[in-house]
Amino acid sequence: MELPSPAPLAAPVAPAAGQTLPSRARDPRKAEFETNKLRKRLRRLVGQAIADYAMIEPGDRVMVCLSGGKDSHGLLDILLTLKDAAPVRFDVIAVNLDQKQPGFPADVLPRYLAERAVPFRIVEQDTYSVVKRVIPEGGTMCSLCSRLRRGVLYRVAGEIGATKIALGHHRDDLMATFFLNLFFGGKLKTMPPKLVSDDGRNVVIRPLAYVRERDLARYAEAMAFPIIPCTLCGSQEHLQRKQVAAMLRDWEKRHTGRLDSIFSALATVTPSHLLDRRLFDFRAVRASGSAAPGGDTAFDVDPALEEAIERAAAPGISIARSG
Ligand code: SF4
């Protein structure tokens, strides 16, 4: 069953560089149809992620961290529509942290949230001055800024009785973080869809884990969310994160399906075929004497992998294999 469209929204978002104007400007009916289709896809993906990782349980009070960027706006909007339709009863409360960055338009989010009748809390805490004081001129401030923000949000979660903290990280964030850890951290890890916070008191969820960033950008534009940029402080995104994001975008353009394969791999781990002795007891490996279905051929390449590689190189060509 399709849900009713949310109430009309506040000030429109200007299209980002390189983006086309909303098709709504050309043909309102077609634009509405496309927006509904996109909303359905987002709801399906968010619903799927919530179900797969048991993110929301009956009676949960979900605190949505609303920065004012396109991702957190999309998260809040989709969770609100799901809340109205879900068989499970849960509450949503939006929380925005006003970090006292110069030029922060403090009235925008309260007005928007009040118009949509969304319960919310605006928390004012000057983390901006702390970051400016601690980080030398020209340094990247994001890491300290996020740490301070996290501490405040955890505290607020306790104050408002939130049982889950929802963050707006999406599929592209998860993949970029995976490669950053791989390239620079020497670890196979990323932002998980659900985890216990480092203070041990909160459960953090990422309901957008299956959603592509470009869909969130299209949705934000179509819904005219009142976007507040995260660069008021003048800080720049980490260079490496930018480069990894560009690498992923380039792959997506040049190799159809590569990002889908990477994302699928993140959820399909075979500990016995990696090298981490904490995850698999290699000492206990013994010949069983009987063939295992799907067992390793050890000396050969993986036929399924070979087939997938050839399919990607020459779509439509089937590969004959001898027994
Ligand atoms: S861009 Fe500015 S506000 Fe955003 S995380 Fe970095 S330092 Fe904080």
Residues whose N, C-alpha, C, O or C-beta is under 5 A from the ligand:
A	BS01	SF4	M141 C142 C145 C230 T231 C233 S235
